[in-house]
């Protein structure tokens, strides 16, 4: 069987107000400054950095992730303000939480041992965030970018009840499947 490698990553893709707010700010950066890379994926909080997987075995990957996430409990996530990684990435801050860090750590361990995936440095040194702009930022305009999207302040919260598998399709990333986290009742029975 010929391997047809596709690129995937695993993330929490929120819905509702925070998705709308992040998308609005990405569009603003695109319209005012031509920054477009942030628009290539829905607003998300990455849990596992992009990896290559045999596309012909995608169903197996989905089934494995369904089982893995089906044993995890939903939890709340909070977003608060705008942050940066140097002058190369602009993002919405995610308030660090024990539940989020534990989910990401468990997922990385599962990916390494069960899925036999290589780990990236950022898998190990995890800083949860929701990227708004990356790659096509110009240093001389960086302060203007920040000023244009910093107000109104971002303050939001939502429940993480499912996690998504995203797949690269051309230049864009698209959700190809979602995996519900266990309900409280099913976790207590398990």
N, C-alpha and C positions, 0 to 999 in steps of 0.2 A: 504494500500500500504506500503510495507516494505521500509524503508529508506536505501539507499545504499550511504553512505557518501564518497565523493571524495574530494581531496585537490586541491585547485585552488589558483592562485593569478593573479593580474592585473598589467601590466607593459607596458612600451614603449620598443619595441624590434627593435632597429635600423637595417637598412640594409646597405650594401656598406662598405666603408673603415673602419668606426669605428667598425663595427661588425667583420670584418676580423682582424683588429689590436687587438681587445680584445681577440678574439679566439686564435690568434697566441701566445699571452702572456700566456693565460691559458694552452695551449699545451706545451709551453716552461717550465712552472712550473711543469707540470706533468712529462715531459720527464726527467728533471734534478733533481727533488726532490720528485717525486711520489705524488704530490698534485693533487687530482682528483675531489674534491667536486665542484670546480668552473666549471668543464666541464659538470656537470649534468643539466645545463640549458643554453639556448642561452644567450649571453651577453644582458643585459637589465637594465632598470631603473625602479625599483619597484614603483608602485603608491599605491597599496593596498597589504599589507602583506598576506601571505597564510591564507586561511580560509576553513572551511568545508562546503560543499553544497550537498544536496541530488542529486545524479547523475541522478535520474529519472526526475528531474526538471531542468536539464542543459539547455534545449531549452528555458525555461522561463528566465533563467539567461542571456542567450545570447541575447534574444529579448530585455530585459530591458536595457542591456548595449549598444545595438545598438542605442536605443532611447537616452540614456544619452549622449553618445559620439557624436551622430549626431548633437547635439546642441552646441558643443565646436569647437572653431576655431583652425586651425593649427598654429604652432609657431615654432621658431627656438630654438634648444638646442645646447649648446656648451660643449665640453669636453676639459679639460686642466690639464694634469699632473696625477701623481699617488699619492694616499693618503692612509691613514690607519685609522682604528678604533682600537686604542691601538696596540696590537701585535696579534690580532685575526682575522682581516679582511684586505685585500689589495684590493684597488679599483681604477678605473679611476674616477677622479674628474669630477663632472658635475657643470658647472657654474650656480649658483642659478639665477633663473629668476622669475619675477612676474607671467608670464603665467604658468610656470610649477608648482609653488607653489599654484596658484589658482586652477588649474586643480586637483591637488592632494587633496587639501582641499575640493573642491566641491565633488569629488569622495568619500572621506571618509564620508562626511555628507550624501550623497546619500546611501552609503552602510549601514550606521547606521539606517537611518530613513526608507528607502524604502526596502532594502534587509534584514533588521533586523540582521545585522552582528555585532559581538563584535569587538571593536576596540582594537588594540595592542598599546602599548606605542609608538612604532616606527611609527605608523600611525599618532600620534599626534605631535611627535617631529621629523619632517621630515627633512632628509638630503639626497638629491638626490645624487646617486652615481651608478657606474656600477661595481659590484663585480667581481674580478678576482680570489680570493682565500679566503677560509674561512674554519673553522672547523679543517682541518687536518694540520694546521701550527704548527711547533715546534718552541718554543721560541728561542732556541739556534741557529737556522738557519735563523731567521727572517731577519736579515740584508742582508744575502746572497740572500734570495728571492727577496727583494727589489732591490738590486743591479743588479740582472739578468734581471729585466723587466723594469727598470726605463729609459733606453735609447733604442731607440731614444725617445725623449719627445713626449707625446701624445697631439696633438692639432688638434681638428676636430670640425666640426659643421654639423648639418643636420636638416631637417624639421621633426617635429612630425606631421604626417598626419593621423596616425592610432594608436590605442592602442590594445594590445593583452590580451587575456585570456589564461593563461597557466594552464595546468592540470598535476598533478603528475601521471606518468605511471611507476610503479615499483620504481626504484631509480632515474629516470630522469623526468625533467619537459619538457613538449612539448607544443607548441602553438596549442591550439585547435580551436581558432577563432580570428579574428581581426575585429576591429570596426573603420571604417573611421571617422575622424573628419569632421565637416561640411566644405563645400567649402565656400569661402568668399561670393559668390553670394547667396547661400542658407541661410546663416546666415542673410544677409541683407534683404532678402525677408521675413524671419520668423519673 
